[in-house]
């Protein structure tokens, strides 16, 4: 029985499913979930991430980690943690760049947090010849706090789903996934009769409000970790930097948007990162936070333009490709402003590289 058939049967028995629960099942169902069984990343897959666009992305993150380590006092042991490492490309590039600082590599305990068995296997292959060998843990609370932590989470928040609420002319309703008499999945609205906390900003009738308990929890858990261990977490993702309404649910298959309900488990489902709620949760848990920078601005502050020139000087024949990669990562009409960067860090002790002002 397919995941779609199992979901339809479950919904018929128990009632309409929240969007957040539906997305979670589509991504992580052990038998049919996208990440659990068939993640397809890269040019020939369903979507591509920044580390796969250019080696410059991961290299700069590696240099960022070195500088953060130095600002932490160059401790003899540091936990370098990546959440959701994809196929391992970002970390492979980061560790290659980190060869500039052998003492840093000597100090690193590399920890990867990845729930997908196929992706763990891909990460193991990618990092097999790296200077530091990784170990995998199942969750943030499995990272030891007896050494400072440098954590990287690139395109993780967009995989943590949100419930969707719609303001109607008659009040608020929740969008849920139901099933028709012939077994097809469909979106519908369930009226909310009480217990709903209205947002502090205006939402017009017909607009959608997204609330992610998982993203809130992730911000809180990151704060707990960096408070206990000291250190910082770098988050890079596409999403909103201010509270606002909007339906951001999308499904990608072979780099094309498809109907999220059409083939559960066959496409990657995402929703925007809600940076305001993540950072607010971290502050409430006792951490310090930076503001959000556009990815383009952040990478330029880290020196991506200089790195591009160095690469072009070594490979003049590749200059057009490098220029296109740079534009893809930093251009305002591409990833430069839609994608954003911010950091959560141990309170009162640190200035995070790239966020000095």
N, C-alpha and C positions, 0 to 999 in steps of 0.2 A: 504494500500500500504506500503510495507516495505521501510526502509531507503535506501536500495540498489536500489530499483526501483525508488524512488524519486530522488536520486542522478543521476541516469542514465538519467532520463527525463530532469532534470535541465541542465546537461552537454550537452545533445543533443540540447537543446534550446540556451544555452549561450556560449558553447565552453568549452574546457578542463579546469579543475580546478587545482589550485596549490596544491601541496602536503600539505602545511600548512592548507589551507582551507578544504581540504578533511579530514585531521586528526581532525581538530576542529569539523567538522560536525559529524564524527564518535563518538567522545567522548561526545559532549555536545548538539547534536540535541535534542530538548525538547521531541520529540515523540519517537525517536529511538536511541539516543546516549547512549553509554556504561555507562558513569558516571551518566547521567540523569535518566536512567531507570533500569540498571541491573549490577552495580558494584559488582564484586565477588572477595573479597580479602581473602587470607588465604590459608591454606593447602588444603581445599576442593574447593577453587575457581580457579581463573585464574592466580594469581601471589601472592607472599608473600613479605612483606617488613621487614626491619631490626627489627622494634619493635616487630613483631610477631615471630621472630626467638628466641628472648630471652628478658626477663624482664630487663637484664643488660643494654640494649641499652637505653631504656627510662629512667631508673634510673640515668644513667650517664648524660643524657641531663638535667634531673632535678637538679642534683648537679652542672652542668655547669651553669644553670640559677641562682642558689643561689649565686655562686661565682661572676657572672657578676653583680648581684644586689648589692653585697657588694662593688664591685669595683666602682659602680655608686654612692656610698655613702649611701647605704641602705635607699633609699627614702621611705617615708610613703605610697606612691602609685606608682605602676609600672604596665604597661600593659604587660601581658604575652600573646603573640600572636602566634598561630600556623596557618600556611597556609597549606591547604590540609591535614587535620588531619587523613585521612583514616577512620578507625573504632573507633578511639579514644584511641587505646592501648598505643601509645607513651605518650600521655598526662596523662593517668591514672597512668602509671608507674612513670612518672616524678613527679606528685603530691604526690604519695605515698613516694617517696624518699625525697621530700621536707618537709615532716613532721619533719625531723631533724632540720628544721629552721622555727619554728612557726611564727616568726616575718615576714619572707618572705611570707608565705601563707596569713598572715593577710593583707599584702600590695598588694597582687595580684588582678588585674582585668583581668580575663581570657577571651580572645577574640579568637574565631575560625572563620577562613575564609574558607568557603566550599560552592561551587556552587551546589553540588549534594544533592537533597532532601533525597534520600535513605541513603546517608552517614551521613547527619545531624542527621537523626533519630538514626542511629547506634551510633554516638558519644554521643547523649543524653542518650542513654541506658548505654553506657560504663561509663559515668561520673556522672550518677545519684547519686551515693553515695560518690562522691569525696568531699574533704574538700573545694573546690572552685567550684562554679557553673558557667558554661560558658555562654557567650552570643555570638550570631553569627552576623557577618556583611558580606556584599556582596563583599567588595573589600578593598585593602590597604588604599585607600584614605578615608575610613570610620572610620579608627582608629584615635582616638583623640590624639593630640600631647601635651596635658597639663601635661603629666607625662612621665617619661622615658619608652622606649619600649625594651623588650626582645623578639625577634621574632625567631621562628623555622620554617624552611621549609625543610622537609625531603622528598625526591623524589617528588618534585614539578616541577623543571625545565624540567624534562624529559616529562612532560605532556604539555609543551609549545612548539608547533611544529615549524618546520623550513621549509622554501622553499628549494628546491633542484635544483642545477645547475650543469650541466655536461659539462666538457671541451671535445669537439670533435675535430677531425682533421680539421674541417672547422670553428672552433670558439666555442663560448659558446652557450648552449641551456638550457632551463628550463625543468625539468621533470614535467609533469602534468598528471592528471588522465583524460582519455578520455573514450569513449564508442564505442563499435563495433556496427555493423548493427543489431546484434541480441540482443543488450542490455547488453552485458557483459562489465564490467569495465576493463580498461587496461592502463598501463603506456605508455607514449610516450614523445617525445622531441619536444619542440617548439623553433625554432631558435630565438636568441636574436639579434636584429638589432641595438640597441643603449641603452644608459643609464645604462649600467651595470658596476659596480665598481669591477674591478678585485682584487683578494686578493693580499696581499703583499708577500705571500709565493707561492712557485711553486706547481702547480696542473698539473699532467700529463694527457695527453689525455686518456679519459675513466674514469677518477676519478670524484667523486661527491663532490661538495661544498655545505654545508648546512648553511643557513643564517636564523636566527630566530629573527624576529622583536619582537615577544612576549617575548622572553628571554631578549633581550636588554631592552625592556620596563619595565620588572620586576626588573632588576638591577637598572634602573633609579628610579623607584618608591620606592624601598627599601631605596635608598640613600636619597631621598626626605623625607621619613618618619623619618629615624634615625637622619638626620640633624635637622629636626624641633623639634623632641621630645627628642633627645639624646638617646643613647643606641646602640644596635647591633642586627644584623640579622645573624643567623647561617644557612648556606646552606649545605646540604649533599645530594649527588646524584651520579649517575654513569655518566661518561662523560669524556670529554677531558680537560686536564689542559694546553694545548698549542695549538695554531692554527694549524689545519691540515685538510686535506680532508678526506672524508669517508661517505658512505651511511649507516646511523645507524637506519633507519626506521625499526621497527619490530612490529609484532602483537603477543600477547600471549593469548592463550585460554587453560585453564586447564593445565597451566605450560608448554605448548608446543608452539613453534613458528609455526604460520600459515600464510597463504597468507593474506596480509593486505587488498587486494581488494575482498576477497572471500565473507565475510559476514559483511559488515559495521555495526557497533554498537554491534556486538556480541563478540568482542575481545577487549582487552586493547591495544591501539596503543601508542608507545613511540618513542622518538628520544633522542640521547645523550644530556646531559647538555653541553653547550658550556661555560665553566667557563671563558675563556678569554674575551668573548664579554660581559658577565654579569658584571664582575669586571671592565672592561673598561668603561661601561656605568655608573656604580656607581661612579667611579672616576670623570668622566666628569660632573656628577651631584653634585660633591662637597663632597662626603663621602671619608673616608679612607677605605682601604681593606687589608685583609691579603693575603698571598699566599695560594695555595692549599696544603693540606696534604692528603695522603691516609687515608681512613676511619680507617684502621687498626692502623696506627700510631697515629691518633687523639684519638681513643678510648683507646689506651694504655697510652697515655699521661694523659687521664682523670682517669685512674686507673682500667680499665676493668679486667686486670689480677688479681689484688688484690681482686676485687669484686667477681670474679669467685672462688677464693680460699675460700672466706668467705661463699659463697653459698655451696660449696662442704663440708666444715667443718660442716655445719648444716644439710646437706643431703648427707651423703656419698654414699647412694644407687643411687643418681642422678648424681654422678661425671662423668660417661661416657657421659651422655646427655649434661651436662654443658660444658665439653671439646669440644664436637662436635659443640655446639652453639658458643663457643669462636672462634673455628677455622673458622666457617662459616662467622662470622662478621669481623675477622681480618686477615685471611690467605691470602697471596699473590695470591694463586691460586683460591680464592673464591671472597669475597667482599672487601678484604683488600686494594687492589690497584685500581681496577676498580672504586670503589666508592671513592669519594673525599669529603673533607670538607673545607670550607672557611667561612670568615665572612666579612660583610660590617658594618661599625660602624661610629658613629659620629666623626668628625675630631678632631685630636689633644687632645683628652680628655680621652682616654681609652686604656688599654691593654686587649685584649680579651683572656679569659682563653683558654689554649690549643694552643695559637699562640704567646707565649711570645718571642720566638727567632726571 
